[in-house]
């Protein structure tokens, strides 16, 4: 499913990743797959009054990297049975995150919040 976070509504991207990780672990999965929407490049990011556009770290790709995702590929997604995005309609970077056991992950992951 496609999910996104609105910064003015609380930027819930990080909690969504944590929830997805918990579900994956519960289901015995060791990898979480995600696609960074490259159209979300930070140019139209919602900024706080004291922030200025152009400040780094606002893109979907930046967020995925900050959250511990690494590059994957369309071929890998296909090999594990995931549907690919329509290249004529979507500009995405395929990503994945290898999951650690839950106790260590929860300690380490608090360092990567929004």
C-alpha positions as CSV (number, residue, x, y, z in Angstrom):
1,X,0.0,0.0,0.0
2,X,1.1,3.6,-0.6
3,X,1.5,5.7,2.6
4,X,2.9,9.2,3.0
5,X,3.3,11.5,5.9
6,X,2.2,15.2,6.1
7,X,4.6,17.2,8.3
8,X,2.0,19.6,9.5
9,X,-0.1,16.6,10.7
10,X,2.8,15.2,12.7
11,X,5.1,13.6,10.1
12,X,4.0,10.1,10.9
13,X,6.5,8.5,8.5
14,X,8.8,7.1,11.2
15,X,6.0,5.6,13.3
16,X,4.6,4.0,10.2
17,X,8.0,2.4,9.5
18,X,8.2,1.1,13.1
19,X,4.7,-0.4,12.8
20,X,5.5,-2.0,9.4
21,X,8.7,-3.5,11.0
22,X,6.7,-4.9,13.9
23,X,4.2,-6.5,11.6
24,X,7.1,-8.0,9.5
25,X,8.8,-9.4,12.5
26,X,5.5,-10.9,13.8
27,X,5.0,-12.6,10.4
28,X,8.6,-13.9,10.5
29,X,9.9,-11.6,7.7
30,X,13.4,-10.3,7.8
31,X,13.2,-7.7,5.1
32,X,10.9,-4.7,4.8
33,X,10.5,-3.4,1.2
34,X,9.5,0.2,0.4
35,X,9.7,2.5,-2.6
36,X,10.8,6.1,-2.2
37,X,8.6,8.4,-4.3
38,X,11.2,10.5,-6.2
39,X,8.6,13.2,-6.9
40,X,8.7,13.9,-3.2
41,X,12.0,15.7,-3.5
42,X,11.5,18.3,-0.8
43,X,10.9,21.2,-3.1
44,X,7.3,21.4,-2.0
45,X,7.9,20.3,1.5
46,X,5.8,21.9,4.3
47,X,8.2,24.0,6.3
48,X,7.9,25.3,9.8
49,X,7.9,29.2,10.1
50,X,11.6,29.2,11.1
51,X,12.6,26.9,8.2
52,X,13.6,27.8,4.7
53,X,13.0,25.7,1.5
54,X,16.1,24.1,0.2
55,X,17.2,22.9,3.6
56,X,18.4,19.3,3.2
57,X,16.7,16.1,4.3
58,X,13.1,16.7,3.2
59,X,12.8,14.2,0.4
60,X,11.3,10.8,0.5
61,X,14.6,9.3,-0.5
62,X,16.4,11.1,2.3
63,X,13.9,9.8,4.8
64,X,14.2,6.3,3.6
65,X,18.0,6.5,4.0
66,X,17.7,8.1,7.4
67,X,15.3,5.2,8.4
68,X,17.9,2.6,7.5
69,X,16.7,1.5,4.0
70,X,19.2,0.6,1.3
71,X,18.8,0.4,-2.4
72,X,17.0,-2.6,-3.9
73,X,16.0,-3.2,-7.5
74,X,12.9,-3.9,-9.6
75,X,14.4,-7.3,-10.3
76,X,14.7,-8.1,-6.6
77,X,11.1,-6.9,-5.9
78,X,9.8,-9.1,-8.7
79,X,11.8,-12.1,-7.5
80,X,10.2,-11.9,-4.0
81,X,6.8,-11.5,-5.5
82,X,6.1,-7.8,-5.1
83,X,4.3,-5.8,-7.7
84,X,6.3,-3.2,-9.5
85,X,5.3,0.4,-9.9
86,X,4.2,1.5,-13.4
87,X,7.3,3.3,-14.8
88,X,5.1,5.4,-17.0
89,X,3.2,6.8,-14.0
90,X,5.6,6.6,-11.1
91,X,9.1,7.6,-10.4
92,X,10.3,5.5,-7.5
93,X,13.5,4.1,-6.0
94,X,13.1,0.6,-4.9
95,X,14.4,0.2,-1.3
96,X,14.7,-2.5,1.4
97,X,15.5,-2.7,5.0
98,X,17.0,-5.8,6.6
99,X,15.4,-6.2,10.0
100,X,17.2,-7.0,13.2
101,X,15.7,-8.9,16.2
102,X,13.1,-6.6,17.9
103,X,14.9,-5.9,21.2
104,X,18.1,-4.5,19.6
105,X,16.2,-2.8,16.8
106,X,14.0,-0.8,19.2
107,X,17.1,0.5,21.0
108,X,19.0,1.5,17.9
109,X,16.0,2.8,15.9
110,X,15.3,5.6,18.4
111,X,18.3,7.3,17.0
112,X,16.6,7.7,13.5
113,X,13.4,9.5,14.2
114,X,11.9,12.2,11.9
